[in-house]
């Protein structure tokens, strides 16, 4: 199970629980049914439909916890489920190529996709990781200082794809391998814990459309949203707002916006905590109310480096219909 390391004394840890042996075995049996039977291409609509049906065969406790999290994601906006099957004996070496993804069904890919279907529908972006629904988060040689999933330097707080008209509602990570030294930590900070650290003036500034968020480096220089519209960092209910922000690519456009963004970063640091993931840990982040980042670590590029897999989820697939050709799961614009 992931260990929670507080970054300050103002911490309430992420919600979480550990599968018992019976639940782990049941999950693995169900996942393996998606790795056989002909079509095993993760990105095909037919395979996703099989995963959607298989979700109903997962243990009741897992399905209940995910449903509760979907209704309300709690103080940290994060749920950690430990003890899920990743078929460690059959894992190949950790990928070390840019843009690595999982196209063929595996036990981990099946677990990710089933949980995604329990939350809503899996989603991907054509401009990122070639539009794969299951993406590898691994260190890549020569990209140590890259501020994205291929790097190993600290990764600053962000919500996923806040520049886009249709950002994911949830992001799911499944740990297949931890880093050698167990140094890599996933940092999370939820708005429900950060908001009390903000003054009324800072909150007002963050609710004003005086920021511009551009695509992250992982989308490349030719993203159709490079000229992003002005947006607020916070929106919705004043007492429980949504977030769109990435410290690396969100630019304040006024002096009060600059102050507000700085204070928001401090509020996140003051309320953050760090998850040190072990194989079989699955993390669900409510991307609407929680930012995440990563601490630094030292990859060895020996085939046994840190390896997470990631899937995006939308709670309402219909909402993005104008960006999805043939009613698929890949956003092209």
Secondary structure, DSSP 8 states (H G I E B T S, - for coil): --EEEESSSS----EEEE--HHHHHHHHHHHHHTTSSS--BTTSHHHHHHHHHHGGGS-HHHHHHHHHHHH--TTTSEEEEE-----GGG------STT-B--B--HHHHHHHHHHHHHSEEEEETTSGGG-SSEEEE--TT-TT-SSTT--S-EEEE-TTTTSTT--SEEEEEEEE--TTS---EEEEEHHHHGGGS-HHHHHHHTSS-EEE---GGG-TT-TTSS--EE-SEEEETTEEEE--BTTTEEE-SHHHHHHHHHHHHHHHHH-EEEE--TT-EEEEETTTEEEEE-------SS-S-EEEEEEEES-GGGGGGGSGGG-SEE--
